[in-house]
Amino acid sequence: MIIWHNPRCSKSRQGLALLQENGVDPEVRLYLTDTPTEAELADVIEKLDMSPRDLLRTGEAIYRELGLKDADDSAIIPAMAANPKLIERPIVIDGDRAVVGRPPENILSLL
């Protein structure tokens, strides 16, 4: 399993702890510094079975600065790749499945 993790985020820390409490030692990807490519984001969005917009953190200042409120999906993935703060977190990936750990209990569906 892989967790796209932000150690400054309480939900991300809770998600990682939940995995570890259940005997999983995931690969931890600090996605803010090891930024996913557009292809990786598209792949994860497909595994999540959601739209790119559903993965956006709309409360971030960069969301407003980039004018993403009315952007179409083709503009959202490049914006997230260029500005990883826009990516909802944590994301846990297990093969061809993935979940957003909000709430952290969502992660249990992969176990």
N, C-alpha and C positions, 0 to 999 in steps of 0.2 A: 504494500500500500504506500501511497505517496500522499502527503498533506502539503497543500500550498498554505504556508503558515506565515503569520505576522505576530511575532512574540509580544508586540505592544497591544494587541487586541485581546480582550478578555475572552471573547467567544472562541477565538483561535486557540488560546491557551487551554480553555476548557475542552475543546475538541481533541487536542493532542493528549491531554491527560486522560480523557475517556478512552482513547485508543490504547494508551499504555496500561490503564487499569484493566483492560480486557485482553492483555497479553500480546498486543500488537506493537512492534517496534517499527514504525513507519519511516520511510525516507522523508526527511523534512526538507522541503524546498522553501527557502526564504524568497518568496516571489517578488518582493519589492526590489531586491538586488539581483536575483536570478530570474529576470523577467521572462514570462512565457512569450513565445513568438505568436504571430497571428495564427499560424497553422496549429500550434498547440492549443490556443484558445478556442479555435473553431472545433477541434477534436473534443475538448472537454465540454464545450457547450452542447455538442451532439450527444455525448455520454450522459449529460445532465438532462437531456430532453427538454431544453428550455430555449428561449430566444436570447440573443445577446443582451437585449435590454434588461431581461430578468436578472442578469448577472452584474448589472451596473450599480455602483454605490452612488445614488443620486444626491446624497447629502454632502458630497465632497465639493469643495470650492472649484476644483478643476472641471467638474461636470458643468457648472454654470459658465465658467470662463470659456469652455469650448462650445457652448451652445448645443449640448447634446439632447436637450429636451425634445427637439423636433427632428433629430437625426434618424436616418434609416439604419437598418441593421448593418449595411455595408460600411458605414462610417464608424460604428461602435467598436468592432473588433480592433481596427487599427488604433483607435483612441485608447483602448485598454492596453494594447501592447506598448504604446508610447508612454502611457501614464498608468502604471500598475496599481496606483492607489484607487483607481476606479473599479477594480475587481473585487467582488464580494468575497468574503473570507469567513472561515477557512473552507477550502475545497479538498475533499478526500477522494482519491482515485484508486480504484481497485480493478485492474484489467480494463474491461469494457464497460465498467460501471463507475459512476461518480455521484457524489452528493455535496450539497452546500451544507456546512455545519451550523446552520442557523434555523432552529436552535441546535445546540451541540448533539442532542439526542438523535437527530437525523442520521448521524454517522453510524448508529447501531444497525441501521438497515443493511450495511455492508458486511457486518460481522456474521 
